[in-house]
């Protein structure tokens, strides 16, 4: 096992363990503050279920990244975290992620209307685009070069559509125990593997994805049917 692979495995395992440890605490806090999904209508579960499971995933992911960041600092980095990550672009992206977490907690507590959730997704996507992160091309198997280039307003519009669409799609599939978190975990590990391919070569992205996948797997223990904690 290479040092890089060992790093990814250890990071995923730490995130997994933290999610397993924190999820029951999040559930107890949800009961205390009545952040519960009450049965009725299309909600077919028999008893109230705590909603803010995303907090457990976010904590496990964030705490793991922070621990390895400390290791990176002590080691005199950049080993784990490349220098370009220490930039305003990454700071804005992290801010967008934090805003998404805050919006999720508010929704778990107050059950926001769909239009306010959608507006929140647009704002989050706008921050990411403003940070300079854009989809600049999509693969096309029917052309000679295999790529459709996107530029200018088209790139901005497509990126906004993609980020908002992924959030809405995840909400749509979050109707069965374990489905949204399971699909997200599969996606995280798949993207992590793609990031390690020679043509991509993004070990930092792979590390983030494997860490997220580990956190989601830890949460899934409490989200499988019958769920004791919802993703929110």
Backbone as JSON, one array per atom type, in Angstrom:
{
  "sequence": "XXXXXXXXXXXXXXXXXXXXXXXXXXXXXXXXXXXXXXXXXXXXXXXXXXXXXXXXXXXXXXXXXXXXXXXXXXXXXXXXXXXXXXXXXXXXXXXXXXXXXXXXXXXXXXXXXXXXXXXXXXXXXXXXXXXXXXXXXXXXXXXXXXXXXXXXXXXXXXXXXXXXXXXXXXXXXXXXXXXXXXXXXXXXXXXXXXXXXXXXXXXXXXXXXXXXXXXXXXXXXXXXXXXXXXXX",
  "N": [[0.85, -1.19, 0.0], [0.67, 2.12, -0.98], [1.99, 5.25, 0.37], [0.17, 7.36, -0.17], [-2.28, 6.05, -0.68], [-2.62, 4.81, 1.8], [-2.96, 7.08, 3.37], [-5.45, 8.01, 2.39], [-7.11, 5.89, 3.14], [-6.85, 5.92, 5.96], [-7.89, 8.46, 6.51], [-10.54, 8.19, 5.59], [-11.4, 6.18, 7.34], [-11.16, 7.47, 9.83], [-13.05, 9.53, 9.52], [-15.32, 7.93, 9.21], [-15.44, 6.68, 11.77], [-15.81, 8.94, 13.42], [-18.31, 9.85, 12.5], [-19.94, 7.71, 13.26], [-19.68, 7.92, 16.02], [-20.69, 10.48, 16.57], [-23.27, 10.66, 15.51], [-25.37, 9.5, 17.22], [-25.36, 11.47, 19.24], [-26.16, 13.76, 17.85], [-28.73, 12.94, 17.2], [-29.92, 12.87, 19.75], [-29.78, 15.58, 20.45], [-31.48, 16.58, 18.5], [-33.94, 15.52, 19.3], [-34.2, 16.91, 21.69], [-34.46, 19.57, 20.84], [-36.62, 19.36, 19.26], [-36.37, 18.85, 16.52], [-37.65, 17.19, 14.42], [-38.88, 14.66, 12.18], [-42.1, 14.3, 11.54], [-44.48, 11.68, 11.36], [-46.93, 11.26, 8.72], [-49.15, 11.92, 5.99], [-47.25, 11.73, 3.11], [-45.12, 10.83, 4.52], [-44.09, 7.97, 5.66], [-42.98, 6.65, 7.82], [-43.22, 5.12, 11.08], [-42.87, 6.33, 13.58], [-41.77, 9.5, 15.07], [-38.75, 10.83, 13.67], [-35.44, 11.91, 14.17], [-34.14, 14.73, 12.38], [-31.68, 16.2, 11.62], [-29.35, 14.77, 10.46], [-27.36, 15.43, 8.69], [-25.67, 17.14, 10.04], [-24.03, 15.46, 11.56], [-22.57, 14.17, 9.55], [-21.29, 16.39, 8.41], [-19.76, 17.3, 10.58], [-18.06, 15.09, 11.06], [-16.67, 14.97, 8.63], [-15.52, 17.61, 8.5], [-14.0, 17.69, 10.9], [-12.17, 15.65, 10.48], [-10.77, 16.58, 8.21], [-9.66, 18.86, 9.4], [-7.99, 17.72, 11.36], [-6.05, 16.43, 9.77], [-5.1, 18.64, 8.48], [-3.79, 19.93, 10.57], [-1.74, 18.09, 10.96], [-0.45, 18.46, 8.55], [0.44, 21.09, 8.87], [2.19, 20.83, 11.06], [4.04, 19.16, 9.92], [5.17, 20.87, 8.21], [4.15, 21.31, 5.68], [3.5, 22.19, 2.13], [2.01, 19.09, 2.14], [-0.25, 17.39, 2.36], [-2.13, 19.32, 1.71], [-2.36, 21.3, -1.01], [-0.68, 24.31, -2.11], [-2.26, 26.04, -3.65], [-4.77, 25.73, -2.63], [-4.91, 27.28, -0.43], [-6.28, 29.89, -0.77], [-8.29, 32.74, -1.84], [-10.31, 31.75, -3.5], [-10.77, 29.11, -2.67], [-11.53, 29.66, -0.06], [-13.97, 31.02, -0.42], [-15.46, 28.95, -1.55], [-15.53, 27.14, 0.59], [-16.99, 28.74, 2.33], [-19.44, 28.79, 0.99], [-20.17, 26.11, 1.28], [-20.45, 26.0, 4.06], [-22.57, 27.78, 4.37], [-24.54, 26.29, 3.09], [-24.78, 24.21, 4.96], [-25.76, 25.62, 7.2], [-28.2, 26.53, 6.17], [-29.43, 24.07, 5.83], [-29.72, 23.21, 8.49], [-31.47, 25.16, 9.46], [-33.67, 24.56, 7.87], [-34.23, 21.99, 8.83], [-35.13, 22.67, 11.34], [-37.25, 24.49, 10.93], [-38.59, 23.76, 8.63], [-38.41, 24.85, 5.81], [-40.07, 26.5, 3.09], [-40.31, 25.3, -0.31], [-39.55, 27.21, -2.22], [-37.85, 28.93, -0.83], [-35.79, 27.24, -0.15], [-34.86, 26.69, -2.73], [-34.02, 29.25, -3.52], [-31.93, 29.55, -1.7], [-30.18, 27.55, -2.66], [-29.51, 28.69, -5.12], [-28.14, 31.01, -4.32], [-25.95, 29.85, -2.99], [-24.78, 28.44, -5.13], [-24.17, 30.65, -6.69], [-22.16, 31.91, -5.17], [-20.11, 30.03, -5.37], [-19.62, 30.08, -8.13], [-18.84, 32.74, -8.35], [-16.46, 32.53, -7.04], [-14.84, 31.6, -8.98], [-15.01, 29.05, -9.9], [-15.89, 26.98, -12.43], [-17.78, 25.05, -14.8], [-16.23, 24.13, -17.59], [-16.36, 22.55, -19.76], [-17.91, 19.67, -21.26], [-18.02, 16.14, -21.67], [-18.3, 14.53, -24.83], [-19.26, 11.9, -26.65], [-19.73, 11.78, -29.35], [-18.27, 13.43, -30.95], [-15.16, 14.33, -32.6], [-13.04, 15.23, -30.93], [-14.14, 14.65, -28.51], [-15.19, 16.43, -26.64], [-17.22, 19.07, -25.48], [-16.85, 22.41, -25.46], [-17.37, 24.97, -23.06], [-17.98, 28.37, -22.54], [-17.66, 31.68, -21.1], [-20.78, 33.31, -20.5], [-22.29, 31.0, -20.95], [-20.87, 28.96, -19.69], [-21.04, 29.89, -17.03], [-23.85, 29.85, -16.62], [-24.39, 27.1, -17.01], [-22.91, 25.97, -14.93], [-24.22, 27.04, -12.66], [-26.74, 25.86, -13.06], [-26.03, 23.16, -12.83], [-25.06, 22.87, -10.16], [-27.27, 23.72, -8.59], [-29.16, 21.94, -9.61], [-28.13, 19.42, -8.82], [-28.41, 19.55, -6.04], [-31.21, 19.78, -5.79], [-31.97, 17.36, -6.99], [-30.87, 15.53, -5.18], [-32.46, 16.03, -2.96], [-34.9, 15.11, -3.98], [-34.52, 12.32, -4.17], [-34.31, 11.64, -1.57], [-36.18, 9.99, -0.13], [-36.38, 7.42, 0.7], [-35.16, 5.26, 3.23], [-31.73, 5.49, 3.69], [-31.16, 5.92, 0.99], [-30.41, 8.48, -0.26], [-28.04, 9.12, 1.18], [-26.59, 6.8, 0.66], [-26.31, 6.82, -2.18], [-24.86, 9.19, -2.36], [-22.51, 8.47, -1.02], [-21.5, 6.46, -2.73], [-21.09, 8.05, -4.99], [-19.12, 9.8, -3.98], [-16.89, 8.1, -3.45], [-16.49, 7.14, -6.02], [-15.88, 9.49, -7.49], [-13.57, 10.12, -6.1], [-11.89, 8.0, -6.87], [-11.72, 8.51, -9.63], [-10.39, 10.94, -9.53], [-7.84, 10.11, -8.97], [-6.86, 8.94, -11.23], [-4.46, 8.68, -13.93], [-4.93, 10.58, -15.97], [-6.22, 12.6, -14.68], [-5.18, 13.22, -12.02], [-5.51, 14.42, -9.32], [-4.84, 14.4, -6.31], [-5.53, 15.75, -3.93], [-8.26, 16.34, -4.24], [-9.16, 13.7, -4.38], [-8.58, 12.84, -1.77], [-10.34, 14.47, -0.26], [-12.79, 13.51, -1.24], [-12.77, 10.75, -0.52], [-12.7, 11.02, 2.23], [-15.17, 12.28, 2.71], [-16.81, 10.2, 1.76], [-16.27, 8.23, 3.7], [-17.37, 9.46, 6.01], [-20.08, 9.54, 5.28], [-20.67, 6.8, 5.11], [-20.4, 6.07, 7.79], [-22.55, 7.5, 8.88], [-24.62, 6.18, 7.58], [-25.08, 3.85, 8.99], [-26.94, 4.55, 10.87], [-28.98, 5.34, 9.3], [-30.02, 3.41, 7.68], [-32.88, 1.36, 6.91], [-34.96, 0.35, 9.62], [-34.82, 3.82, 9.75], [-32.95, 5.65, 12.14], [-32.11, 8.17, 12.15], [-32.36, 10.94, 10.08], [-31.03, 12.32, 6.99], [-31.62, 14.97, 6.54]],
  "CA": [[0.0, 0.0, 0.0], [1.47, 3.33, -1.08], [1.65, 6.24, 1.41], [-1.03, 8.13, -0.53], [-3.46, 5.2, -0.46], [-2.75, 4.67, 3.25], [-3.54, 8.34, 3.84], [-6.88, 8.05, 2.05], [-7.8, 4.89, 3.96], [-6.89, 6.41, 7.34], [-8.8, 9.6, 6.56], [-11.9, 7.67, 5.48], [-11.72, 5.46, 8.57], [-11.37, 8.45, 10.91], [-14.35, 10.16, 9.27], [-16.32, 6.91, 9.51], [-15.54, 6.54, 13.21], [-16.4, 10.15, 13.99], [-19.73, 9.88, 12.17], [-20.59, 6.71, 14.12], [-19.68, 8.42, 17.39], [-21.43, 11.73, 16.72], [-24.67, 10.54, 15.07], [-26.32, 9.41, 18.35], [-25.43, 12.76, 19.94], [-26.99, 14.62, 17.02], [-30.12, 12.48, 17.35], [-30.42, 13.31, 21.05], [-30.0, 17.02, 20.37], [-32.67, 16.8, 17.68], [-35.1, 15.27, 20.16], [-34.3, 17.98, 22.68], [-34.91, 20.81, 20.2], [-37.8, 19.01, 18.46], [-36.06, 18.87, 15.08], [-38.1, 15.83, 14.13], [-39.74, 14.42, 11.02], [-43.31, 13.72, 12.11], [-45.22, 10.88, 10.37], [-48.18, 11.81, 8.2], [-49.14, 12.16, 4.55], [-46.29, 10.88, 2.39], [-44.1, 10.39, 5.46], [-44.66, 6.68, 6.02], [-42.37, 6.03, 9.0], [-44.23, 4.93, 12.13], [-42.62, 7.21, 14.73], [-40.93, 10.64, 14.72], [-37.33, 10.53, 13.45], [-34.6, 13.12, 14.14], [-33.87, 15.16, 11.01], [-30.43, 16.85, 11.2], [-28.2, 13.87, 10.35], [-26.29, 16.08, 7.93], [-24.72, 17.72, 10.98], [-23.06, 14.42, 11.91], [-21.7, 14.0, 8.38], [-20.46, 17.6, 8.27], [-18.78, 17.33, 11.67], [-17.07, 14.04, 10.82], [-15.85, 15.41, 7.49], [-14.74, 18.79, 8.86], [-13.03, 17.38, 11.95], [-11.1, 14.85, 9.86], [-9.96, 17.49, 7.4], [-8.92, 19.72, 10.31], [-6.92, 16.92, 11.97], [-4.97, 16.23, 8.81], [-4.52, 19.96, 8.24], [-2.82, 20.14, 11.65], [-0.57, 17.26, 10.62], [0.21, 19.15, 7.44], [1.12, 22.27, 9.42], [3.31, 20.38, 11.89], [5.04, 18.59, 9.01], [5.75, 21.95, 7.42], [3.44, 21.26, 4.4], [2.25, 21.49, 1.82], [2.06, 17.69, 1.75], [-1.63, 16.99, 2.11], [-2.94, 20.43, 1.2], [-1.55, 22.08, -1.95], [-0.63, 25.75, -1.84], [-3.34, 26.76, -4.33], [-5.99, 25.63, -1.83], [-4.87, 28.41, 0.5], [-6.57, 31.01, -1.66], [-9.65, 33.26, -1.69], [-11.27, 30.91, -4.21], [-11.13, 27.99, -1.8], [-12.24, 30.22, 1.09], [-15.35, 31.27, -0.84], [-16.11, 27.65, -1.72], [-15.81, 26.65, 1.93], [-18.08, 29.57, 2.84], [-20.67, 28.3, 0.36], [-20.51, 24.84, 1.92], [-20.94, 26.33, 5.41], [-23.9, 28.37, 4.19], [-25.45, 25.18, 2.82], [-25.02, 23.52, 6.22], [-26.63, 26.48, 8.02], [-29.53, 26.48, 5.57], [-29.98, 22.76, 6.12], [-30.14, 23.17, 9.9], [-32.68, 25.99, 9.55], [-34.75, 23.78, 7.26], [-34.57, 20.91, 9.76], [-35.84, 23.24, 12.48], [-38.44, 25.26, 10.56], [-39.16, 23.22, 7.4], [-38.52, 25.95, 4.85], [-40.8, 26.25, 1.85], [-39.44, 24.91, -1.42], [-38.99, 28.36, -2.93], [-36.74, 29.47, -0.05], [-34.69, 26.3, -0.34], [-34.33, 26.9, -4.08], [-33.28, 30.51, -3.48], [-30.68, 29.27, -1.01], [-29.3, 26.83, -3.58], [-29.02, 29.63, -6.14], [-27.14, 31.86, -3.67], [-24.76, 29.02, -2.78], [-24.16, 28.23, -6.44], [-23.61, 31.93, -7.12], [-20.89, 32.13, -4.46], [-19.11, 29.13, -5.96], [-19.28, 30.61, -9.45], [-18.08, 33.98, -8.12], [-15.11, 32.15, -6.63], [-14.07, 31.25, -10.16], [-15.15, 27.62, -10.22], [-16.82, 26.88, -13.55], [-17.73, 23.9, -15.7], [-15.77, 24.72, -18.85], [-16.52, 21.59, -20.85], [-18.55, 18.38, -20.96], [-17.61, 15.12, -22.62], [-19.24, 14.24, -25.92], [-18.73, 10.73, -27.37], [-20.1, 11.82, -30.76], [-17.4, 14.34, -31.69], [-13.8, 13.81, -32.77], [-12.21, 15.5, -29.75], [-14.82, 14.13, -27.33], [-15.43, 17.48, -25.64], [-17.95, 20.29, -25.83], [-16.31, 23.5, -24.64], [-18.32, 25.98, -22.58], [-17.23, 29.59, -22.22], [-18.41, 32.89, -20.79], [-22.08, 33.16, -19.84], [-22.76, 29.61, -21.06], [-20.2, 28.24, -18.61], [-21.63, 30.34, -15.77], [-25.22, 29.33, -16.53], [-24.38, 25.65, -16.86], [-22.42, 25.67, -13.58], [-25.33, 27.32, -11.74], [-27.74, 24.82, -13.28], [-25.51, 21.88, -12.34], [-25.0, 22.86, -8.69], [-28.65, 23.76, -8.09], [-29.82, 20.7, -10.01], [-27.66, 18.31, -7.99], [-29.04, 19.69, -4.73], [-32.63, 19.45, -5.92], [-32.06, 15.93, -7.26], [-30.6, 14.81, -3.94], [-33.67, 16.15, -2.15], [-35.94, 14.28, -4.56], [-34.3, 10.89, -3.9], [-34.22, 11.42, -0.13], [-37.48, 9.55, 0.34], [-36.24, 6.07, 1.23], [-34.06, 5.17, 4.19], [-30.41, 5.13, 3.18], [-30.97, 6.11, -0.45], [-29.62, 9.68, -0.59], [-26.7, 8.98, 1.74], [-25.91, 5.72, -0.06], [-25.93, 7.32, -3.5], [-23.81, 10.19, -2.16], [-21.27, 7.76, -0.68], [-21.01, 5.85, -3.97], [-20.57, 9.14, -5.83], [-17.89, 10.32, -3.4], [-15.8, 7.16, -3.69], [-16.25, 7.09, -7.47], [-15.15, 10.7, -7.86], [-12.23, 10.0, -5.54], [-11.11, 7.11, -7.73], [-11.46, 9.23, -10.88], [-9.39, 11.98, -9.26], [-6.52, 9.49, -8.88], [-6.44, 8.41, -12.52], [-3.34, 9.46, -14.51], [-5.38, 11.71, -16.77], [-6.78, 13.64, -13.8], [-4.1, 13.57, -11.12], [-5.92, 15.38, -8.29], [-4.85, 13.68, -5.03], [-6.24, 16.51, -2.9], [-9.69, 16.08, -4.47], [-9.4, 12.31, -3.98], [-8.58, 12.8, -0.3], [-11.59, 15.06, 0.21], [-13.9, 12.63, -1.6], [-12.73, 9.54, 0.3], [-13.07, 11.43, 3.58], [-16.63, 12.45, 2.69], [-17.4, 8.88, 1.65], [-16.19, 7.58, 5.01], [-18.35, 10.09, 6.9], [-21.42, 9.11, 4.86], [-20.84, 5.39, 5.49], [-20.65, 6.05, 9.23], [-23.92, 7.96, 9.09], [-25.56, 5.2, 7.03], [-25.42, 2.86, 10.02], [-28.13, 5.04, 11.57], [-29.95, 5.78, 8.31], [-30.65, 2.26, 7.04], [-34.23, 1.06, 7.39], [-35.72, 1.59, 9.87], [-33.87, 4.9, 10.05], [-32.98, 6.31, 13.45], [-31.66, 9.54, 11.93], [-32.47, 11.33, 8.67], [-29.96, 13.18, 6.5], [-32.08, 16.35, 6.7]],
  "C": [[0.88, 1.24, 0.0], [1.1, 4.31, 0.03], [0.38, 7.02, 1.1], [-2.29, 7.32, -0.27], [-3.69, 5.01, 1.04], [-3.37, 5.92, 3.86], [-5.04, 8.39, 3.59], [-7.67, 7.08, 2.92], [-7.94, 5.39, 5.4], [-7.88, 7.57, 7.48], [-10.25, 9.14, 6.49], [-12.32, 6.94, 6.75], [-11.96, 6.41, 9.74], [-12.72, 9.13, 10.74], [-15.49, 9.19, 9.58], [-16.53, 6.8, 11.02], [-16.17, 7.75, 13.88], [-17.9, 10.23, 13.71], [-20.51, 8.89, 13.03], [-20.71, 7.24, 15.54], [-20.62, 9.61, 17.58], [-22.91, 11.58, 16.39], [-25.65, 10.37, 16.23], [-26.45, 10.71, 19.12], [-26.3, 13.74, 19.17], [-28.46, 14.24, 17.16], [-30.71, 12.95, 18.68], [-30.68, 14.81, 21.07], [-31.25, 17.34, 19.56], [-33.94, 16.55, 18.48], [-35.3, 16.41, 21.15], [-34.88, 19.25, 22.08], [-36.06, 20.57, 19.22], [-37.56, 19.18, 16.97], [-36.35, 17.47, 14.54], [-38.94, 15.79, 12.86], [-40.96, 13.64, 11.52], [-44.06, 12.91, 11.05], [-46.52, 11.55, 9.95], [-48.07, 12.1, 6.72], [-48.22, 11.19, 3.85], [-45.18, 10.37, 3.29], [-44.59, 9.11, 6.13], [-44.02, 6.04, 7.24], [-43.36, 6.08, 10.16], [-44.08, 5.92, 13.28], [-41.77, 8.41, 14.28], [-39.45, 10.24, 14.63], [-36.54, 11.84, 13.44], [-34.15, 13.44, 12.72], [-32.41, 15.54, 10.7], [-29.21, 15.94, 11.13], [-27.05, 14.46, 9.55], [-25.26, 16.74, 8.83], [-23.64, 16.72, 11.36], [-22.06, 14.21, 10.77], [-20.75, 15.19, 8.26], [-19.39, 17.66, 9.35], [-17.68, 16.31, 11.42], [-16.12, 14.43, 9.7], [-14.94, 16.56, 7.89], [-13.67, 18.5, 9.89], [-11.87, 16.56, 11.39], [-10.18, 15.72, 9.03], [-9.09, 18.38, 8.29], [-7.75, 18.97, 10.95], [-5.74, 16.75, 11.01], [-4.34, 17.57, 8.4], [-3.49, 20.28, 9.31], [-1.55, 19.33, 11.4], [0.25, 17.93, 9.53], [1.01, 20.35, 7.94], [2.35, 21.85, 10.22], [4.44, 19.84, 11.01], [5.68, 19.65, 8.13], [5.22, 22.04, 6.02], [4.08, 22.12, 3.29], [2.48, 20.05, 1.35], [0.67, 17.2, 1.4], [-2.4, 18.07, 1.37], [-2.08, 21.29, 0.28], [-1.68, 23.58, -1.7], [-1.8, 26.49, -2.47], [-4.66, 26.68, -3.56], [-6.06, 26.78, -0.84], [-5.07, 29.7, -0.29], [-7.98, 31.51, -1.42], [-10.69, 32.38, -2.39], [-11.72, 29.74, -3.33], [-11.9, 28.49, -0.59], [-13.71, 30.47, 0.76], [-16.12, 29.96, -1.01], [-16.46, 27.04, -0.37], [-16.94, 27.43, 2.58], [-19.42, 29.12, 2.27], [-21.12, 26.99, 0.99], [-21.07, 25.08, 3.33], [-22.33, 26.93, 5.35], [-24.93, 27.28, 3.9], [-25.78, 24.4, 4.08], [-25.97, 24.31, 7.1], [-28.05, 26.45, 7.48], [-30.21, 25.15, 5.86], [-30.48, 22.65, 7.55], [-31.41, 24.0, 10.1], [-33.88, 25.24, 8.98], [-35.19, 22.65, 8.18], [-35.4, 21.43, 10.92], [-37.19, 23.84, 12.09], [-39.18, 24.72, 9.35], [-39.46, 24.34, 6.4], [-39.36, 25.54, 3.64], [-39.81, 26.01, 0.71], [-38.8, 26.11, -2.1], [-37.81, 28.97, -2.17], [-35.54, 28.54, -0.13], [-34.03, 26.53, -1.7], [-33.51, 28.18, -4.14], [-31.93, 30.32, -2.79], [-29.69, 28.53, -1.89], [-28.7, 27.76, -4.62], [-27.93, 30.53, -5.55], [-25.84, 31.09, -3.47], [-24.02, 28.79, -4.09], [-23.51, 29.51, -6.95], [-22.28, 32.24, -6.45], [-19.79, 31.28, -5.07], [-18.66, 29.63, -7.33], [-18.46, 31.9, -9.31], [-16.65, 33.69, -7.67], [-14.23, 31.74, -7.8], [-14.13, 29.8, -10.55], [-16.24, 27.48, -11.27], [-16.69, 25.51, -14.22], [-17.4, 24.46, -17.08], [-15.85, 23.75, -20.02], [-17.21, 20.34, -20.36], [-18.15, 17.39, -22.04], [-18.72, 14.86, -23.63], [-18.68, 13.08, -26.75], [-18.97, 10.79, -28.87], [-19.25, 12.79, -31.59], [-15.97, 13.8, -31.7], [-12.94, 14.04, -31.52], [-12.88, 15.07, -28.45], [-15.14, 15.16, -26.28], [-16.23, 18.62, -26.24], [-17.47, 21.4, -24.9], [-17.42, 24.49, -24.29], [-17.51, 27.21, -22.17], [-18.18, 30.72, -21.87], [-19.72, 32.62, -20.08], [-22.63, 31.73, -19.89], [-22.16, 28.77, -19.94], [-20.8, 28.6, -17.25], [-23.03, 29.75, -15.59], [-25.25, 27.84, -16.31], [-23.91, 25.26, -15.46], [-23.51, 25.91, -12.54], [-26.39, 26.22, -11.83], [-27.29, 23.5, -12.67], [-25.55, 21.81, -10.81], [-26.4, 22.85, -8.1], [-29.35, 22.45, -8.4], [-29.41, 19.51, -9.17], [-28.28, 18.36, -6.6], [-30.51, 19.31, -4.77], [-32.81, 17.96, -6.15], [-31.83, 15.11, -6.0], [-31.8, 14.88, -3.0], [-34.77, 15.23, -2.65], [-35.76, 12.81, -4.2], [-34.25, 10.59, -2.4], [-35.58, 11.04, 0.45], [-37.47, 8.14, 0.9], [-35.04, 6.02, 2.16], [-32.78, 4.72, 3.5], [-30.15, 5.47, 1.74], [-30.07, 7.3, -0.77], [-28.19, 9.56, -0.07], [-25.92, 7.89, 1.03], [-25.45, 6.14, -1.43], [-24.79, 8.33, -3.37], [-22.48, 9.53, -1.83], [-20.66, 7.11, -1.91], [-20.4, 6.91, -4.88], [-19.24, 9.65, -5.31], [-16.71, 9.4, -3.68], [-15.46, 7.06, -5.17], [-15.46, 8.3, -7.94], [-13.73, 10.69, -7.31], [-11.33, 9.12, -6.39], [-10.76, 7.78, -9.05], [-10.36, 10.28, -10.69], [-7.97, 11.42, -9.2], [-6.02, 8.94, -10.21], [-5.34, 9.28, -13.13], [-3.79, 10.68, -15.3], [-5.92, 12.86, -15.95], [-5.74, 14.14, -12.81], [-4.43, 14.63, -10.1], [-5.99, 14.68, -6.93], [-5.58, 14.42, -3.92], [-7.75, 16.29, -3.02], [-10.04, 14.66, -4.04], [-9.48, 12.18, -2.47], [-9.89, 13.35, 0.26], [-12.77, 14.11, -0.05], [-13.92, 11.37, -0.75], [-13.1, 9.85, 1.75], [-14.58, 11.61, 3.69], [-17.33, 11.1, 2.6], [-17.38, 8.13, 2.97], [-17.2, 8.13, 5.99], [-19.77, 9.64, 6.56], [-21.67, 7.65, 5.24], [-21.1, 5.26, 7.0], [-22.06, 6.48, 9.57], [-24.94, 6.92, 8.64], [-25.95, 4.12, 8.04], [-26.7, 3.26, 10.74], [-29.25, 5.42, 10.61], [-30.58, 4.63, 7.53], [-32.0, 1.98, 7.68], [-34.2, 0.07, 8.56], [-34.78, 2.69, 10.39], [-34.07, 5.44, 11.46], [-32.57, 7.78, 13.34], [-31.75, 9.82, 10.43], [-31.33, 12.27, 8.29], [-30.32, 14.65, 6.64], [-32.14, 17.09, 5.39]]
}
